[in-house]
């Protein structure tokens, strides 16, 4: 296995005619690389998979380019711009270190001065001297730290608040040295040394004084989504880099509110991490203006060196004013970002991409990981190499969705592609010209604007083919100033890898309450007719046709399906069309009562477990739990539209079985054909 020595990302991810695509590349070996535009059809290169397929295209960007290595410097910090020189600096802040056991963590740095924890002890270092406190700081505890400078000495002190009745109300440690902490004018940094991040934990209310006079002070409870914050005097500005956690509990949080919107002063801290990364900051190696004659679709710039290959994937949406196809594939790019660089996708170390990820953690984590200090990853971005937003990777999320692109191509469907980011920006207007929307295999993460747009489209008579499982599950927020970045707050229940801290359930980007759409009164059942029921990765299974399969309302879907009871007992995803994550029809959770359940899965393996939000006590899994199933269904809307749902992530892996000559592909093709026909469906009533 040749090592992967080239990586890339694009900006923007979704483009249209006339847009400029920027391709950022790093090469770790060699001085040249080649670029080739390709129409990407299927990324599944497994021996028993659908089969990798791409088509080379003529393009002005094709050619050879000089290679260079572009590093990534992870870690969030704040830059305090243009502070004046100090004759004797005084500084104060509230501090909550989360990794004080690390050898060195930089809290503050400025011209010729740093405040750090060194082996857990606060240390102030100046060109003329050093002060070290004898008592170490405490992990996950708030401390009030002060530097007081005079003409003759500098004092460093730390006051720790007691948390429980058993502790003193506060305890203080201080030390002094006979040097004057003079500094020249320039930029200062919080959580970094000269712009290189190196601190984990919370910082609140940084304040600079000189001779008892406030020079600059910041209130981080203001403008939670902003990256540039003026100080209280209006003279200086702080810029925040790499999206540290905002809207988190500060030193004043007392449990009286759970919502930062109600009392921002209790959320005046910023939680920095030395592994935050939302912008690699690379320079473009290729810039290409998208031509007017390039059809909407899935594309990539294939990048090659003598020994390595990478695909810079992007999506082309139809140009404004151009003809719209009857079919629209909605690429689940928000979900792609949630899973961006998920450790489990690479931990097997079987491919060059796996090895690259494991060797280069600076590419950043997914929303399924923890930061180095144990806090959950709440932000994710496309402005970095996303190693599983590429073909020839694990068949999950993006690469699994290429099975659907391959199916659309095989059927000869006339289709366009747009992304979640486009839907969030434009809402229902983006969808209104299309007869049918086809989702990906796993449209799990949805913003309010996205869900509003999709529901409005359905209310106006649109048709939806929900081609996966565990969809419309988590609410997210997009950065209002940078839609390349999304945020999740894993509040209350839900099948999840980490839980949001108490009191931190509201998004910093827009103030909305986070968590499951189901708990927010808008369960996926309202849209898809089904909702998340179970999860398991020890193999797939089949569907058994139900009585509903003979209902005349779904005769169009069943045309050509053989007189059999079982369908989908095959597939590239676990050997069956029903698996991985599955959804069921449940009127108690909002599924339409008039929906026709065509088929239901059965005989799942022991690892297919009920979702945790439906379990109210600890107990052994029931191997015969009737609610652990995938339901394939159809229902009509009162406006003449309709919805078809597969209820299974694995469904798309069965489409290509036997050269697409199978019952799963036949049903899906029948539904696509009828949904693309704009003849209204007759609403049967409830």
C-alpha angles and dihedrals in degrees: 000000000000112000118251108250102168131063135170151170135195135225122236103023093203119046139169136196111311096017118125114237114207118202117198115200137182123193118192095187131034135017102252138046134184127229127204127176112229136182101229115216106163132002097192106115098165116128090242096033132103091274132256113267133175133154122219115230134198110251140156090241094062112110147069125311137188111260128225137169116246115193128213120225107196126195135084124249143150125243115211102205129221103347115177125249116273127218088200114359123216121190137174137182142152112251135195110181115199099184105032089147090072113105094244134007121177115220100170136002134179140154103324097342138087136181113203145153110243112191087339098310124111111245127185113199124192131168088255102041152337137242123199124185116226096217118068121232118251125245116251092001128119117243130182108225124194136183113193117189127193135169091269109029148009123226125201117195137173126196118193121200121225116240105193135041088251092064132072113264087246142343128204136206123186142166136180141201133197099247131104114236099223119169136183124236117278147093123322127200135215115209092003144075110229092333097315108116120230115152137092118199147044128314122186137180102001109196134181122203137174124195090347094307122118111240100174136350134174132210108202092191089078124089097000094195096043123110094196118056125183117218123245092264092054090232104098136042134213121205119203119215134202097006108276113194115284129184089044127139117279135197091280096054108121102169094257091116134032095189122075090203090067097053113007091179089074089057100048096126132098117213109213125197128195090219100049112126127170100145124035087194095219123163118239118260093185128034117184132174110223108241121233093238097057107110122229110269150099115307142166140191103233109216121197140179126181091278109016143052138199136176121219098205123205140161128233115209122196117277120255109273094012122128113277121225117231091243126060124192110206108208111215096228094154088059090045088058093046089057094037108143093351108187094224090059091063107023094099089068094212101132137044089254090054092052092045092053094047091050096045112045090164089085085080139238138280127245086261094069139075126240117244090267093054099258119128122260105250101172132056133178142192093216093095135054105293101195096193094049086081139078123261091045136109111314095248134108108339099016092045088053090060086071086067092047088051090050092050089050092047093051091050090237118176099231145157129205130223131165138234089254089058091049092049091052100042105024123193092347088072091057103036098093095054127092094207138015118211115200128206125254094269117022091169104146120063134170121216091252091052094051092044090053095049093047092048090051090054093046088054093056102272125149126230130200106196100198101182149028140268092032130162089016113130125041114227137181129221120221102258091217098038117029090188086081128067132187133209130190109196096210128180114328133009143105099280145145095231139011128232114248116261109271093023102088097113121087118246093214098061110357094247122145111255134214135072120355084221090064091044093062096258106092119183088247089075091063108023098029088233135066138202110291111161146355131211138147104194096098143309133259142197138272123243115214114245131210087267091069087076094050110120089228090071098037089110090059095047097048109132094009110135122243094265134129097216128057132173099029087147139055145125094257106075095323097285142071092235115063154084097053120005138189132207138203110251121166089194087066095045104276111150110262092216092058116122113229103212099181141352131206122240142173096048118177122255093263093066099099131186115254113268095234088069095051115088099178139022112270143141113279113259107236089204098045104152091207092062098089145104115239122204107204149163132207138171127227127224090246095061096266130115145204130219119190130188095191092210138089090207093058094092091056090064097053096084096047112130092004092306090302099125141101095259092055091042094055092044091048092049092051093047091051095049094043091051087056104086094212103128120250118236113246110228095197127234 
